[in-house]
């Protein structure tokens, strides 16, 4: 299975922790937000004809981005920087669509 096989085949995993990536990679992803069009780009990235509801694609995107980051750290020959930046852009964009967490309340 290649690094960028169909993302929909990967099992969804809950988002565990914030992304910790090199600053240059994060800057590239933040800069790419201006041109991100969810309707166009997410379907292409997921290789799907249907657009998932906001928040539904995020676990799969995070799982694929984790795999891509592992390949980057290992220096794998099949690592694709362009694809990694696209995944980071998608993760950031989808994260912004999530509802804000409810404020914590003190127990009585």
Phi and psi in radians as a Rosetta constraint file:
Dihedral C 1 N 2 CA 2 C 2 CIRCULARHARMONIC -1.336 0.35
Dihedral N 2 CA 2 C 2 N 3 CIRCULARHARMONIC 2.939 0.35
Dihedral C 2 N 3 CA 3 C 3 CIRCULARHARMONIC -1.062 0.35
Dihedral N 3 CA 3 C 3 N 4 CIRCULARHARMONIC -0.632 0.35
Dihedral C 3 N 4 CA 4 C 4 CIRCULARHARMONIC -1.962 0.35
Dihedral N 4 CA 4 C 4 N 5 CIRCULARHARMONIC 0.875 0.35
Dihedral C 4 N 5 CA 5 C 5 CIRCULARHARMONIC -1.338 0.35
Dihedral N 5 CA 5 C 5 N 6 CIRCULARHARMONIC 3.137 0.35
Dihedral C 5 N 6 CA 6 C 6 CIRCULARHARMONIC -0.994 0.35
Dihedral N 6 CA 6 C 6 N 7 CIRCULARHARMONIC 2.042 0.35
Dihedral C 6 N 7 CA 7 C 7 CIRCULARHARMONIC -1.104 0.35
Dihedral N 7 CA 7 C 7 N 8 CIRCULARHARMONIC -0.521 0.35
Dihedral C 7 N 8 CA 8 C 8 CIRCULARHARMONIC -1.161 0.35
Dihedral N 8 CA 8 C 8 N 9 CIRCULARHARMONIC -0.309 0.35
Dihedral C 8 N 9 CA 9 C 9 CIRCULARHARMONIC -1.419 0.35
Dihedral N 9 CA 9 C 9 N 10 CIRCULARHARMONIC -0.241 0.35
Dihedral C 9 N 10 CA 10 C 10 CIRCULARHARMONIC -1.397 0.35
Dihedral N 10 CA 10 C 10 N 11 CIRCULARHARMONIC 2.454 0.35
Dihedral C 10 N 11 CA 11 C 11 CIRCULARHARMONIC -1.181 0.35
Dihedral N 11 CA 11 C 11 N 12 CIRCULARHARMONIC 2.443 0.35
Dihedral C 11 N 12 CA 12 C 12 CIRCULARHARMONIC -1.250 0.35
Dihedral N 12 CA 12 C 12 N 13 CIRCULARHARMONIC 2.362 0.35
Dihedral C 12 N 13 CA 13 C 13 CIRCULARHARMONIC -2.158 0.35
Dihedral N 13 CA 13 C 13 N 14 CIRCULARHARMONIC 2.538 0.35
Dihedral C 13 N 14 CA 14 C 14 CIRCULARHARMONIC -1.139 0.35
Dihedral N 14 CA 14 C 14 N 15 CIRCULARHARMONIC 2.590 0.35
Dihedral C 14 N 15 CA 15 C 15 CIRCULARHARMONIC -1.229 0.35
Dihedral N 15 CA 15 C 15 N 16 CIRCULARHARMONIC 2.138 0.35
Dihedral C 15 N 16 CA 16 C 16 CIRCULARHARMONIC -1.708 0.35
Dihedral N 16 CA 16 C 16 N 17 CIRCULARHARMONIC -0.870 0.35
Dihedral C 16 N 17 CA 17 C 17 CIRCULARHARMONIC -2.567 0.35
Dihedral N 17 CA 17 C 17 N 18 CIRCULARHARMONIC 2.855 0.35
Dihedral C 17 N 18 CA 18 C 18 CIRCULARHARMONIC -1.162 0.35
Dihedral N 18 CA 18 C 18 N 19 CIRCULARHARMONIC 2.726 0.35
Dihedral C 18 N 19 CA 19 C 19 CIRCULARHARMONIC -1.276 0.35
Dihedral N 19 CA 19 C 19 N 20 CIRCULARHARMONIC 2.388 0.35
Dihedral C 19 N 20 CA 20 C 20 CIRCULARHARMONIC -2.193 0.35
Dihedral N 20 CA 20 C 20 N 21 CIRCULARHARMONIC 1.788 0.35
Dihedral C 20 N 21 CA 21 C 21 CIRCULARHARMONIC -2.292 0.35
Dihedral N 21 CA 21 C 21 N 22 CIRCULARHARMONIC 2.855 0.35
Dihedral C 21 N 22 CA 22 C 22 CIRCULARHARMONIC -0.996 0.35
Dihedral N 22 CA 22 C 22 N 23 CIRCULARHARMONIC 2.535 0.35
Dihedral C 22 N 23 CA 23 C 23 CIRCULARHARMONIC -1.006 0.35
Dihedral N 23 CA 23 C 23 N 24 CIRCULARHARMONIC -0.674 0.35
Dihedral C 23 N 24 CA 24 C 24 CIRCULARHARMONIC -1.120 0.35
Dihedral N 24 CA 24 C 24 N 25 CIRCULARHARMONIC -0.671 0.35
Dihedral C 24 N 25 CA 25 C 25 CIRCULARHARMONIC -1.162 0.35
Dihedral N 25 CA 25 C 25 N 26 CIRCULARHARMONIC -0.751 0.35
Dihedral C 25 N 26 CA 26 C 26 CIRCULARHARMONIC -1.157 0.35
Dihedral N 26 CA 26 C 26 N 27 CIRCULARHARMONIC -0.743 0.35
Dihedral C 26 N 27 CA 27 C 27 CIRCULARHARMONIC -1.066 0.35
Dihedral N 27 CA 27 C 27 N 28 CIRCULARHARMONIC -0.718 0.35
Dihedral C 27 N 28 CA 28 C 28 CIRCULARHARMONIC -1.102 0.35
Dihedral N 28 CA 28 C 28 N 29 CIRCULARHARMONIC -0.717 0.35
Dihedral C 28 N 29 CA 29 C 29 CIRCULARHARMONIC -1.187 0.35
Dihedral N 29 CA 29 C 29 N 30 CIRCULARHARMONIC -0.703 0.35
Dihedral C 29 N 30 CA 30 C 30 CIRCULARHARMONIC -1.137 0.35
Dihedral N 30 CA 30 C 30 N 31 CIRCULARHARMONIC -0.737 0.35
Dihedral C 30 N 31 CA 31 C 31 CIRCULARHARMONIC -1.112 0.35
Dihedral N 31 CA 31 C 31 N 32 CIRCULARHARMONIC -0.575 0.35
Dihedral C 31 N 32 CA 32 C 32 CIRCULARHARMONIC -1.281 0.35
Dihedral N 32 CA 32 C 32 N 33 CIRCULARHARMONIC -0.221 0.35
Dihedral C 32 N 33 CA 33 C 33 CIRCULARHARMONIC -1.050 0.35
Dihedral N 33 CA 33 C 33 N 34 CIRCULARHARMONIC -0.577 0.35
Dihedral C 33 N 34 CA 34 C 34 CIRCULARHARMONIC -1.098 0.35
Dihedral N 34 CA 34 C 34 N 35 CIRCULARHARMONIC -0.549 0.35
Dihedral C 34 N 35 CA 35 C 35 CIRCULARHARMONIC -1.765 0.35
Dihedral N 35 CA 35 C 35 N 36 CIRCULARHARMONIC 0.005 0.35
Dihedral C 35 N 36 CA 36 C 36 CIRCULARHARMONIC -1.233 0.35
Dihedral N 36 CA 36 C 36 N 37 CIRCULARHARMONIC 2.216 0.35
Dihedral C 36 N 37 CA 37 C 37 CIRCULARHARMONIC -2.160 0.35
Dihedral N 37 CA 37 C 37 N 38 CIRCULARHARMONIC 1.871 0.35
Dihedral C 37 N 38 CA 38 C 38 CIRCULARHARMONIC -0.948 0.35
Dihedral N 38 CA 38 C 38 N 39 CIRCULARHARMONIC -0.824 0.35
Dihedral C 38 N 39 CA 39 C 39 CIRCULARHARMONIC -1.049 0.35
Dihedral N 39 CA 39 C 39 N 40 CIRCULARHARMONIC -0.669 0.35
Dihedral C 39 N 40 CA 40 C 40 CIRCULARHARMONIC -1.491 0.35
Dihedral N 40 CA 40 C 40 N 41 CIRCULARHARMONIC -0.899 0.35
Dihedral C 40 N 41 CA 41 C 41 CIRCULARHARMONIC -1.380 0.35
Dihedral N 41 CA 41 C 41 N 42 CIRCULARHARMONIC -0.657 0.35
Dihedral C 41 N 42 CA 42 C 42 CIRCULARHARMONIC -1.190 0.35
Dihedral N 42 CA 42 C 42 N 43 CIRCULARHARMONIC -0.721 0.35
Dihedral C 42 N 43 CA 43 C 43 CIRCULARHARMONIC -1.056 0.35
Dihedral N 43 CA 43 C 43 N 44 CIRCULARHARMONIC -0.730 0.35
Dihedral C 43 N 44 CA 44 C 44 CIRCULARHARMONIC -1.163 0.35
Dihedral N 44 CA 44 C 44 N 45 CIRCULARHARMONIC -0.741 0.35
Dihedral C 44 N 45 CA 45 C 45 CIRCULARHARMONIC -1.161 0.35
Dihedral N 45 CA 45 C 45 N 46 CIRCULARHARMONIC -0.684 0.35
Dihedral C 45 N 46 CA 46 C 46 CIRCULARHARMONIC -1.436 0.35
Dihedral N 46 CA 46 C 46 N 47 CIRCULARHARMONIC -0.178 0.35
Dihedral C 46 N 47 CA 47 C 47 CIRCULARHARMONIC 0.973 0.35
Dihedral N 47 CA 47 C 47 N 48 CIRCULARHARMONIC 0.936 0.35
Dihedral C 47 N 48 CA 48 C 48 CIRCULARHARMONIC -2.380 0.35
Dihedral N 48 CA 48 C 48 N 49 CIRCULARHARMONIC 2.560 0.35
Dihedral C 48 N 49 CA 49 C 49 CIRCULARHARMONIC -1.469 0.35
Dihedral N 49 CA 49 C 49 N 50 CIRCULARHARMONIC -0.378 0.35
Dihedral C 49 N 50 CA 50 C 50 CIRCULARHARMONIC -1.820 0.35
Dihedral N 50 CA 50 C 50 N 51 CIRCULARHARMONIC 2.590 0.35
Dihedral C 50 N 51 CA 51 C 51 CIRCULARHARMONIC -1.677 0.35
Dihedral N 51 CA 51 C 51 N 52 CIRCULARHARMONIC 2.133 0.35
Dihedral C 51 N 52 CA 52 C 52 CIRCULARHARMONIC -1.210 0.35
Dihedral N 52 CA 52 C 52 N 53 CIRCULARHARMONIC 2.737 0.35
Dihedral C 52 N 53 CA 53 C 53 CIRCULARHARMONIC -1.107 0.35
Dihedral N 53 CA 53 C 53 N 54 CIRCULARHARMONIC 2.651 0.35
Dihedral C 53 N 54 CA 54 C 54 CIRCULARHARMONIC -0.935 0.35
Dihedral N 54 CA 54 C 54 N 55 CIRCULARHARMONIC 2.312 0.35
Dihedral C 54 N 55 CA 55 C 55 CIRCULARHARMONIC 1.635 0.35
Dihedral N 55 CA 55 C 55 N 56 CIRCULARHARMONIC -0.392 0.35
Dihedral C 55 N 56 CA 56 C 56 CIRCULARHARMONIC -1.321 0.35
Dihedral N 56 CA 56 C 56 N 57 CIRCULARHARMONIC -0.504 0.35
Dihedral C 56 N 57 CA 57 C 57 CIRCULARHARMONIC -1.477 0.35
Dihedral N 57 CA 57 C 57 N 58 CIRCULARHARMONIC -0.328 0.35
Dihedral C 57 N 58 CA 58 C 58 CIRCULARHARMONIC -1.020 0.35
Dihedral N 58 CA 58 C 58 N 59 CIRCULARHARMONIC -0.805 0.35
Dihedral C 58 N 59 CA 59 C 59 CIRCULARHARMONIC -1.048 0.35
Dihedral N 59 CA 59 C 59 N 60 CIRCULARHARMONIC -0.671 0.35
Dihedral C 59 N 60 CA 60 C 60 CIRCULARHARMONIC -1.239 0.35
Dihedral N 60 CA 60 C 60 N 61 CIRCULARHARMONIC -0.698 0.35
Dihedral C 60 N 61 CA 61 C 61 CIRCULARHARMONIC -1.093 0.35
Dihedral N 61 CA 61 C 61 N 62 CIRCULARHARMONIC -0.749 0.35
Dihedral C 61 N 62 CA 62 C 62 CIRCULARHARMONIC -1.104 0.35
Dihedral N 62 CA 62 C 62 N 63 CIRCULARHARMONIC -0.714 0.35
Dihedral C 62 N 63 CA 63 C 63 CIRCULARHARMONIC -1.108 0.35
Dihedral N 63 CA 63 C 63 N 64 CIRCULARHARMONIC -0.760 0.35
Dihedral C 63 N 64 CA 64 C 64 CIRCULARHARMONIC -1.196 0.35
Dihedral N 64 CA 64 C 64 N 65 CIRCULARHARMONIC -0.659 0.35
Dihedral C 64 N 65 CA 65 C 65 CIRCULARHARMONIC -1.152 0.35
Dihedral N 65 CA 65 C 65 N 66 CIRCULARHARMONIC -0.655 0.35
Dihedral C 65 N 66 CA 66 C 66 CIRCULARHARMONIC -1.067 0.35
Dihedral N 66 CA 66 C 66 N 67 CIRCULARHARMONIC -0.746 0.35
Dihedral C 66 N 67 CA 67 C 67 CIRCULARHARMONIC -1.125 0.35
Dihedral N 67 CA 67 C 67 N 68 CIRCULARHARMONIC -0.720 0.35
Dihedral C 67 N 68 CA 68 C 68 CIRCULARHARMONIC -1.135 0.35
Dihedral N 68 CA 68 C 68 N 69 CIRCULARHARMONIC -0.693 0.35
Dihedral C 68 N 69 CA 69 C 69 CIRCULARHARMONIC -1.164 0.35
Dihedral N 69 CA 69 C 69 N 70 CIRCULARHARMONIC -0.667 0.35
Dihedral C 69 N 70 CA 70 C 70 CIRCULARHARMONIC -1.088 0.35
Dihedral N 70 CA 70 C 70 N 71 CIRCULARHARMONIC -0.708 0.35
Dihedral C 70 N 71 CA 71 C 71 CIRCULARHARMONIC -1.121 0.35
Dihedral N 71 CA 71 C 71 N 72 CIRCULARHARMONIC -0.672 0.35
Dihedral C 71 N 72 CA 72 C 72 CIRCULARHARMONIC -1.081 0.35
Dihedral N 72 CA 72 C 72 N 73 CIRCULARHARMONIC -0.814 0.35
Dihedral C 72 N 73 CA 73 C 73 CIRCULARHARMONIC -1.156 0.35
Dihedral N 73 CA 73 C 73 N 74 CIRCULARHARMONIC -0.563 0.35
Dihedral C 73 N 74 CA 74 C 74 CIRCULARHARMONIC -1.417 0.35
Dihedral N 74 CA 74 C 74 N 75 CIRCULARHARMONIC -0.215 0.35
Dihedral C 74 N 75 CA 75 C 75 CIRCULARHARMONIC 1.254 0.35
Dihedral N 75 CA 75 C 75 N 76 CIRCULARHARMONIC 0.556 0.35
Dihedral C 75 N 76 CA 76 C 76 CIRCULARHARMONIC -1.106 0.35
Dihedral N 76 CA 76 C 76 N 77 CIRCULARHARMONIC 2.450 0.35
Dihedral C 76 N 77 CA 77 C 77 CIRCULARHARMONIC -1.110 0.35
Dihedral N 77 CA 77 C 77 N 78 CIRCULARHARMONIC -0.529 0.35
Dihedral C 77 N 78 CA 78 C 78 CIRCULARHARMONIC -1.491 0.35
Dihedral N 78 CA 78 C 78 N 79 CIRCULARHARMONIC 0.052 0.35
Dihedral C 78 N 79 CA 79 C 79 CIRCULARHARMONIC -1.103 0.35
Dihedral N 79 CA 79 C 79 N 80 CIRCULARHARMONIC 2.313 0.35
Dihedral C 79 N 80 CA 80 C 80 CIRCULARHARMONIC -2.099 0.35
Dihedral N 80 CA 80 C 80 N 81 CIRCULARHARMONIC 1.834 0.35
Dihedral C 80 N 81 CA 81 C 81 CIRCULARHARMONIC -1.051 0.35
Dihedral N 81 CA 81 C 81 N 82 CIRCULARHARMONIC -0.749 0.35
Dihedral C 81 N 82 CA 82 C 82 CIRCULARHARMONIC -1.041 0.35
Dihedral N 82 CA 82 C 82 N 83 CIRCULARHARMONIC -0.798 0.35
Dihedral C 82 N 83 CA 83 C 83 CIRCULARHARMONIC -1.138 0.35
Dihedral N 83 CA 83 C 83 N 84 CIRCULARHARMONIC -0.639 0.35
Dihedral C 83 N 84 CA 84 C 84 CIRCULARHARMONIC -1.122 0.35
Dihedral N 84 CA 84 C 84 N 85 CIRCULARHARMONIC -0.763 0.35
Dihedral C 84 N 85 CA 85 C 85 CIRCULARHARMONIC -1.097 0.35
Dihedral N 85 CA 85 C 85 N 86 CIRCULARHARMONIC -0.736 0.35
Dihedral C 85 N 86 CA 86 C 86 CIRCULARHARMONIC -1.034 0.35
Dihedral N 86 CA 86 C 86 N 87 CIRCULARHARMONIC -0.746 0.35
Dihedral C 86 N 87 CA 87 C 87 CIRCULARHARMONIC -1.113 0.35
Dihedral N 87 CA 87 C 87 N 88 CIRCULARHARMONIC -0.722 0.35
Dihedral C 87 N 88 CA 88 C 88 CIRCULARHARMONIC -1.110 0.35
Dihedral N 88 CA 88 C 88 N 89 CIRCULARHARMONIC -0.719 0.35
Dihedral C 88 N 89 CA 89 C 89 CIRCULARHARMONIC -1.040 0.35
Dihedral N 89 CA 89 C 89 N 90 CIRCULARHARMONIC -0.800 0.35
Dihedral C 89 N 90 CA 90 C 90 CIRCULARHARMONIC -1.110 0.35
Dihedral N 90 CA 90 C 90 N 91 CIRCULARHARMONIC -0.732 0.35
Dihedral C 90 N 91 CA 91 C 91 CIRCULARHARMONIC -1.089 0.35
Dihedral N 91 CA 91 C 91 N 92 CIRCULARHARMONIC -0.789 0.35
Dihedral C 91 N 92 CA 92 C 92 CIRCULARHARMONIC -1.106 0.35
Dihedral N 92 CA 92 C 92 N 93 CIRCULARHARMONIC -0.771 0.35
Dihedral C 92 N 93 CA 93 C 93 CIRCULARHARMONIC -1.132 0.35
Dihedral N 93 CA 93 C 93 N 94 CIRCULARHARMONIC -0.777 0.35
Dihedral C 93 N 94 CA 94 C 94 CIRCULARHARMONIC -1.183 0.35
Dihedral N 94 CA 94 C 94 N 95 CIRCULARHARMONIC -0.589 0.35
Dihedral C 94 N 95 CA 95 C 95 CIRCULARHARMONIC -1.112 0.35
Dihedral N 95 CA 95 C 95 N 96 CIRCULARHARMONIC -0.596 0.35
Dihedral C 95 N 96 CA 96 C 96 CIRCULARHARMONIC -1.223 0.35
Dihedral N 96 CA 96 C 96 N 97 CIRCULARHARMONIC -0.352 0.35
Dihedral C 96 N 97 CA 97 C 97 CIRCULARHARMONIC -1.458 0.35
Dihedral N 97 CA 97 C 97 N 98 CIRCULARHARMONIC -0.244 0.35
Dihedral C 97 N 98 CA 98 C 98 CIRCULARHARMONIC -1.197 0.35
Dihedral N 98 CA 98 C 98 N 99 CIRCULARHARMONIC 2.507 0.35
Dihedral C 98 N 99 CA 99 C 99 CIRCULARHARMONIC -1.125 0.35
Dihedral N 99 CA 99 C 99 N 100 CIRCULARHARMONIC 2.572 0.35
Dihedral C 99 N 100 CA 100 C 100 CIRCULARHARMONIC -1.090 0.35
Dihedral N 100 CA 100 C 100 N 101 CIRCULARHARMONIC 2.488 0.35
Dihedral C 100 N 101 CA 101 C 101 CIRCULARHARMONIC -1.132 0.35
Dihedral N 101 CA 101 C 101 N 102 CIRCULARHARMONIC 2.473 0.35
Dihedral C 101 N 102 CA 102 C 102 CIRCULARHARMONIC -1.158 0.35
Dihedral N 102 CA 102 C 102 N 103 CIRCULARHARMONIC 2.466 0.35
Dihedral C 102 N 103 CA 103 C 103 CIRCULARHARMONIC -1.115 0.35
Dihedral N 103 CA 103 C 103 N 104 CIRCULARHARMONIC 2.550 0.35
Dihedral C 103 N 104 CA 104 C 104 CIRCULARHARMONIC -1.270 0.35
Dihedral N 104 CA 104 C 104 N 105 CIRCULARHARMONIC 2.423 0.35
Dihedral C 104 N 105 CA 105 C 105 CIRCULARHARMONIC -1.958 0.35
Dihedral N 105 CA 105 C 105 N 106 CIRCULARHARMONIC 2.527 0.35
Dihedral C 105 N 106 CA 106 C 106 CIRCULARHARMONIC -1.280 0.35
Dihedral N 106 CA 106 C 106 N 107 CIRCULARHARMONIC 2.477 0.35
Dihedral C 106 N 107 CA 107 C 107 CIRCULARHARMONIC -1.299 0.35
Dihedral N 107 CA 107 C 107 N 108 CIRCULARHARMONIC 2.538 0.35
